[in-house]
């Protein structure tokens, strides 16, 4: 990523903060993430790590589509997919958490990790997000794969 792209991604992500300037200052001077509110510019679908990484691999396999911003929390072992805000969406499944309006998420700066928080795919500054339908299909496929693998993993 070029410096211009990094700056655009910082501006785009910080726009979700109540005080974007303070957010950027915290990223520059602190070593942690900043709490940002979901639901205005993006929602986040948080899924168990194994499911999320497999779904991301499926999304990458489509040469016509570039996956959107994706965050991993190594301590909680969860993957967060940034998708368009949709207050009416209903994500159902074991371990799925939809974070929309009224939810907050700790977010590291797009240019480095912050403790256990790390970008697998940082935002590019254009506002590109995961299309909800593509993400849903990838999660279904990943879930099916994990269901087939689960019995052999327990042996």
N, C-alpha and C positions, 0 to 999 in steps of 0.2 A: 504494500500500500504506500502511496506517495504521501508526503506531508500534507498536501491539500486534502486528500481523502481522509487522513486521520483527523484533521481539523473539522471537516464536515461531519464525520461520525461523532466527534465530541459534541459539536453544536446540536446535532440531531438528538442525541441521547440526553444531553443536559436540558433540552427544551421541556422534557417531562418533569423536571424538578420545579418545586415552588419558587426557588430562587436559582436560576441557571448559573449565575455568576458564582454564588457560594458553592454550588455543586462542583463546578470546574476547579475552583480553588481547593476544595477538599480532595479532589482527585489528584491535583498537582502536589499538594503538601502532605496529604495523609497517606496511609498505606492500606486503607480498607476500601470497602464499597460505600456507596451512598444509597439511601432509601429513595426509590422513585415510585410514584403512583402509577399503577396500571390503569387502563381503561380510557385514557384520553387519546394517546397516539398509538398505543399498542396494548394488547393483552398478552399474557404469558400462559402457556400450557406447560405445567411442570409434570414430568413423568419419571418413573423409576429409571435409573441410569442405564441398565442393560437394554430396556425397551427403547429408550431415547436414542442410544448410540446405534442400535440396529436400524431404527426408523430413519435416522440421519444418513446412514449408509445407503438405504434404499432411495432416499431423496437424491443423494449424490449420483446414483446410477442413471438418472434421467439427464441426458446431455442438453436437453432443451430448457432445463430449469436449474437455477442456482438457489440453493436453500437460503433462507433468511437468517437473521441473527439468532444464534443459539448459544446459550450459557450453560455451564456445568457447575454444580456445587459438589465438589469432591468430598466434603465432609458429610453432607446429607445424601450423597450418591443419587443425585437427581439431575435431569437435563431440562432446561427451560427453553421452549420454542416461542419466539416473538411472532405474533400474528395480528392481523387487523382487529381493532376493537369491535366486539359484537356482544352487546349486553343480553341478547336473546339466545346466544349459543348454549348448547347443553352438551358438554363433553362427559361421556360416561365410560367407566372402565376402572379396573382395579388399580388404585394408586394414582389416578389422574387427578390433578388439581388445576382448575381454571382460575386464573387471577385476572379479574377485570376491575371495573370501577369500584373504588373503595378498598382495593387490595394494594399492598406495598411490597416491593421486592428490592433486595440489596443487589446493586449493580456495580461492578468494577468499571474503571475507565476502559474505553475500547482498546487502549494501547498496552495494557499490562494486566496481570492477574492481581487479585487482592485477597490474600489469605486463600481460603478454599474455593473462591469464586474465580472462574476463568472462562474466557470466551473461546468456544470451539470455532464459531464463525462470528467475528465482530460485526457490528453494524457498519455499512459502507457509507452512510451519510445521505443516501438517496431516499431513505424511507422505505426501502424494499423490506418486505416481511414474508413469512411463510404463508402461502395460500392455504386457507383452512381445509379445503377439500383434499389437496395433495397431502397435507400432513395427516389428515384422518385416514386416508388410504394407506399411507406408509405405516402408520401405527397399527392398523388392522393386519397388514401383511407381517409386520414385525411380531405382533402378538401371536399370530398363527405359527410363525417359525419357532418362537419361544415355547409354545405349547407342545410342539413336536419334540423339541430338544429336552424339555423338562424331565420326562421319565428316564432318559439315559443319564442325565446329570445326577439323578438321585441314586443310581445303582452303585 
